[in-house]
Amino acid sequence: MKAGEMTDEQIVGILQEAEKGEKKIADLCREKGISANTFYVWKRKFGALQTSDVKRLRELERENARLKRLLAERDLDIDILREVASKNW
């Protein structure tokens, strides 16, 4: 499986497997079909996270995106109302 096809939970699982120290990093990377560079990028990004943390992070990112959309829509409404109000005066 390519690195881009793995879910965040799978990535955290690979990192946890590496932390156990039962296999060398090179062997683990070969087994999972990823490069050592990819492994270390993941380690930097997800190193301290557990699987439940990744799920919560994804939920927070989704909620943040929703709130940004709502704010953009509200700002657009305000701009439209200001434009209409300025034309009426």
Z-matrix of the N, CA and C atoms (Angstrom, degrees):
N
C 1 1.450
C 2 1.534 1 108.20
N 3 1.315 2 116.92 1 134.21
C 4 1.450 3 121.28 2 179.30
C 5 1.520 4 110.82 3 -72.91
N 6 1.326 5 114.95 4 157.32
C 7 1.466 6 120.16 5 -178.28
C 8 1.520 7 111.52 6 -60.14
N 9 1.314 8 118.33 7 -37.83
C 10 1.461 9 121.80 8 -178.55
C 11 1.512 10 113.78 9 -71.44
N 12 1.308 11 117.65 10 -13.34
C 13 1.464 12 121.56 11 -177.87
C 14 1.522 13 112.44 12 -94.47
N 15 1.316 14 117.40 13 -3.71
C 16 1.461 15 120.91 14 -177.13
C 17 1.523 16 110.90 15 -89.34
N 18 1.312 17 114.78 16 143.37
C 19 1.464 18 119.66 17 176.17
C 20 1.523 19 108.93 18 -79.52
N 21 1.305 20 115.41 19 164.79
C 22 1.459 21 119.96 20 178.42
C 23 1.527 22 111.29 21 -61.55
N 24 1.320 23 116.79 22 -35.63
C 25 1.453 24 120.64 23 178.88
C 26 1.524 25 111.07 24 -65.13
N 27 1.331 26 117.14 25 -39.38
C 28 1.460 27 121.07 26 177.71
C 29 1.527 28 110.25 27 -65.33
N 30 1.323 29 116.21 28 -40.13
C 31 1.457 30 120.79 29 179.33
C 32 1.526 31 110.18 30 -62.07
N 33 1.328 32 116.71 31 -45.80
C 34 1.466 33 120.56 32 178.84
C 35 1.525 34 109.98 33 -62.42
N 36 1.315 35 116.77 34 -37.88
C 37 1.462 36 120.51 35 177.44
C 38 1.517 37 111.72 36 -61.72
N 39 1.322 38 117.34 37 -41.62
C 40 1.467 39 121.13 38 178.38
C 41 1.529 40 109.66 39 -64.92
N 42 1.326 41 116.98 40 -42.60
C 43 1.465 42 120.41 41 179.15
C 44 1.526 43 111.30 42 -63.67
N 45 1.328 44 117.10 43 -39.31
C 46 1.461 45 120.58 44 178.30
C 47 1.523 46 110.54 45 -66.78
N 48 1.320 47 115.99 46 -37.20
C 49 1.464 48 120.44 47 177.16
C 50 1.523 49 110.10 48 -63.38
N 51 1.323 50 116.90 49 -38.80
C 52 1.463 51 121.06 50 178.89
C 53 1.524 52 111.20 51 -68.11
N 54 1.336 53 116.53 52 -35.58
C 55 1.465 54 120.64 53 -179.75
C 56 1.526 55 112.01 54 -65.54
N 57 1.326 56 116.68 55 -28.57
C 58 1.460 57 119.80 56 178.49
C 59 1.517 58 110.97 57 -61.70
N 60 1.337 59 115.85 58 -30.56
C 61 1.459 60 120.49 59 177.59
C 62 1.509 61 114.80 60 78.62
N 63 1.316 62 118.34 61 13.69
C 64 1.459 63 121.05 62 -179.75
C 65 1.520 64 112.02 63 -73.61
N 66 1.332 65 116.46 64 -26.55
C 67 1.466 66 121.48 65 -179.86
C 68 1.516 67 108.77 66 -127.65
N 69 1.309 68 115.31 67 155.51
C 70 1.457 69 119.59 68 173.50
C 71 1.525 70 108.29 69 -72.20
N 72 1.327 71 115.33 70 152.90
C 73 1.467 72 120.88 71 -179.54
C 74 1.531 73 110.08 72 -58.60
N 75 1.321 74 116.93 73 -44.00
C 76 1.468 75 120.84 74 -178.74
C 77 1.522 76 110.96 75 -60.52
N 78 1.328 77 117.08 76 -42.25
C 79 1.463 78 120.59 77 179.48
C 80 1.528 79 111.27 78 -66.93
N 81 1.322 80 116.02 79 -41.21
C 82 1.467 81 120.56 80 178.68
C 83 1.527 82 110.54 81 -63.24
N 84 1.325 83 116.56 82 -43.21
C 85 1.466 84 120.56 83 179.24
C 86 1.525 85 111.06 84 -62.68
N 87 1.317 86 116.57 85 -42.95
C 88 1.467 87 121.15 86 179.42
C 89 1.525 88 109.68 87 -63.23
N 90 1.319 89 116.57 88 -42.85
C 91 1.464 90 121.57 89 -179.42
C 92 1.532 91 111.45 90 -63.44
N 93 1.328 92 117.20 91 -39.59
C 94 1.462 93 121.66 92 -177.94
C 95 1.525 94 112.91 93 -87.27
N 96 1.329 95 117.41 94 -9.43
C 97 1.459 96 120.83 95 177.25
C 98 1.519 97 113.66 96 77.69
N 99 1.327 98 116.55 97 33.74
C 100 1.460 99 120.92 98 178.44
C 101 1.524 100 109.33 99 -124.51
N 102 1.313 101 116.31 100 162.83
C 103 1.467 102 119.75 101 177.41
C 104 1.527 103 109.07 102 -86.50
N 105 1.321 104 115.22 103 160.33
C 106 1.463 105 119.87 104 177.20
C 107 1.521 106 110.18 105 -63.75
N 108 1.328 107 116.58 106 -35.17
C 109 1.460 108 120.51 107 178.61
C 110 1.530 109 110.45 108 -62.01
N 111 1.317 110 116.63 109 -43.89
C 112 1.464 111 121.19 110 177.58
C 113 1.521 112 110.14 111 -60.10
N 114 1.318 113 116.24 112 -43.29
C 115 1.464 114 120.60 113 179.29
C 116 1.524 115 110.84 114 -57.12
N 117 1.325 116 117.32 115 -46.40
C 118 1.461 117 120.40 116 -176.72
C 119 1.535 118 112.26 117 -72.26
N 120 1.330 119 117.00 118 -29.67
C 121 1.475 120 119.84 119 173.21
C 122 1.519 121 109.22 120 -64.87
N 123 1.329 122 116.33 121 -44.73
C 124 1.456 123 120.73 122 177.50
C 125 1.523 124 110.82 123 -61.76
N 126 1.321 125 116.26 124 -42.26
C 127 1.459 126 120.83 125 -178.23
C 128 1.525 127 110.40 126 -61.35
N 129 1.333 128 115.93 127 -39.88
C 130 1.466 129 119.83 128 178.14
C 131 1.534 130 110.61 129 -66.69
N 132 1.325 131 116.49 130 -38.12
C 133 1.463 132 120.59 131 -176.05
C 134 1.535 133 112.29 132 -80.16
N 135 1.325 134 117.45 133 -43.32
C 136 1.463 135 121.78 134 -171.82
C 137 1.527 136 113.59 135 -114.50
N 138 1.315 137 118.12 136 6.78
C 139 1.460 138 122.64 137 -170.20
C 140 1.511 139 116.13 138 -46.38
N 141 1.305 140 119.03 139 -47.83
C 142 1.465 141 121.44 140 -173.48
C 143 1.522 142 112.91 141 -95.22
N 144 1.313 143 118.48 142 3.82
C 145 1.466 144 120.90 143 -174.71
C 146 1.528 145 111.83 144 -91.27
N 147 1.314 146 113.82 145 148.97
C 148 1.462 147 121.66 146 170.44
C 149 1.525 148 107.04 147 -101.98
N 150 1.308 149 117.06 148 169.66
C 151 1.462 150 121.36 149 -178.18
C 152 1.530 151 111.15 150 -59.11
N 153 1.324 152 117.37 151 -41.67
C 154 1.465 153 120.15 152 179.64
C 155 1.531 154 111.14 153 -65.57
N 156 1.340 155 116.88 154 -33.39
C 157 1.464 156 120.78 155 177.64
C 158 1.524 157 110.79 156 -65.20
N 159 1.307 158 116.50 157 -38.10
C 160 1.465 159 121.03 158 -179.91
C 161 1.515 160 110.00 159 -65.66
N 162 1.324 161 117.12 160 -42.03
C 163 1.464 162 120.97 161 178.32
C 164 1.523 163 110.22 162 -62.72
N 165 1.327 164 116.89 163 -43.63
C 166 1.465 165 121.23 164 179.48
C 167 1.521 166 110.51 165 -65.13
N 168 1.328 167 117.20 166 -39.62
C 169 1.459 168 121.68 167 177.93
C 170 1.525 169 110.49 168 -61.25
N 171 1.314 170 117.14 169 -43.60
C 172 1.461 171 121.15 170 179.08
C 173 1.525 172 110.68 171 -63.01
N 174 1.340 173 116.92 172 -41.27
C 175 1.461 174 120.59 173 177.89
C 176 1.531 175 110.87 174 -62.93
N 177 1.320 176 116.54 175 -42.26
C 178 1.461 177 120.44 176 179.28
C 179 1.523 178 111.66 177 -65.30
N 180 1.328 179 116.83 178 -39.68
C 181 1.466 180 120.10 179 177.66
C 182 1.517 181 110.80 180 -64.09
N 183 1.328 182 117.04 181 -40.02
C 184 1.462 183 121.32 182 178.49
C 185 1.529 184 110.66 183 -64.31
N 186 1.331 185 116.31 184 -44.21
C 187 1.458 186 121.42 185 178.72
C 188 1.531 187 110.85 186 -63.94
N 189 1.328 188 116.52 187 -40.94
C 190 1.462 189 120.94 188 178.64
C 191 1.527 190 110.84 189 -62.43
N 192 1.312 191 117.64 190 -41.90
C 193 1.463 192 121.09 191 178.34
C 194 1.522 193 110.94 192 -63.19
N 195 1.331 194 116.66 193 -40.19
C 196 1.464 195 121.07 194 178.55
C 197 1.526 196 110.68 195 -63.61
N 198 1.323 197 116.34 196 -44.00
C 199 1.462 198 120.06 197 179.99
C 200 1.532 199 111.61 198 -65.96
N 201 1.319 200 117.23 199 -36.61
C 202 1.467 201 120.30 200 177.11
C 203 1.525 202 110.74 201 -63.91
N 204 1.337 203 116.51 202 -40.67
C 205 1.467 204 119.93 203 177.43
C 206 1.521 205 110.72 204 -62.74
N 207 1.329 206 116.66 205 -44.54
C 208 1.462 207 120.44 206 179.01
C 209 1.525 208 111.36 207 -60.99
N 210 1.307 209 117.16 208 -41.69
C 211 1.463 210 121.31 209 179.01
C 212 1.525 211 110.74 210 -65.08
N 213 1.313 212 117.27 211 -41.70
C 214 1.468 213 120.49 212 178.94
C 215 1.525 214 110.77 213 -63.75
N 216 1.333 215 116.53 214 -41.37
C 217 1.466 216 120.07 215 178.12
C 218 1.524 217 110.91 216 -64.36
N 219 1.325 218 117.52 217 -41.45
C 220 1.454 219 121.30 218 178.80
C 221 1.529 220 110.87 219 -63.92
N 222 1.331 221 116.94 220 -43.26
C 223 1.461 222 120.58 221 178.21
C 224 1.526 223 111.26 222 -62.54
N 225 1.325 224 116.64 223 -38.18
C 226 1.453 225 120.87 224 177.37
C 227 1.525 226 110.49 225 -64.58
N 228 1.324 227 116.87 226 -43.40
C 229 1.469 228 120.84 227 177.18
C 230 1.529 229 111.03 228 -59.68
N 231 1.316 230 116.74 229 -42.99
C 232 1.467 231 120.86 230 179.49
C 233 1.521 232 110.63 231 -63.08
N 234 1.330 233 117.53 232 -43.07
C 235 1.471 234 120.87 233 178.46
C 236 1.520 235 111.37 234 -61.58
N 237 1.322 236 116.21 235 -41.71
C 238 1.476 237 120.27 236 179.33
C 239 1.519 238 110.08 237 -64.09
N 240 1.323 239 117.35 238 -44.24
C 241 1.463 240 121.01 239 179.75
C 242 1.526 241 111.54 240 -64.15
N 243 1.308 242 117.90 241 -38.86
C 244 1.461 243 120.95 242 177.35
C 245 1.526 244 111.07 243 -65.17
N 246 1.320 245 116.20 244 -40.52
C 247 1.459 246 120.38 245 179.46
C 248 1.526 247 110.28 246 -64.45
N 249 1.315 248 117.13 247 -44.17
C 250 1.456 249 121.50 248 178.85
C 251 1.524 250 110.03 249 -64.12
N 252 1.322 251 116.89 250 -43.25
C 253 1.457 252 120.40 251 -179.41
C 254 1.537 253 111.70 252 -64.68
N 255 1.317 254 116.81 253 -37.75
C 256 1.482 255 119.36 254 -179.74
C 257 1.520 256 111.15 255 -70.11
N 258 1.312 257 119.49 256 -30.26
C 259 1.459 258 122.45 257 178.77
C 260 1.523 259 111.63 258 -73.20
N 261 1.342 260 116.42 259 -29.25
C 262 1.449 261 121.10 260 -179.08
C 263 1.517 262 112.34 261 -77.30
N 264 1.298 263 120.78 262 -16.84
C 265 1.475 264 122.80 263 -177.80
C 266 1.458 265 108.37 264 -94.67
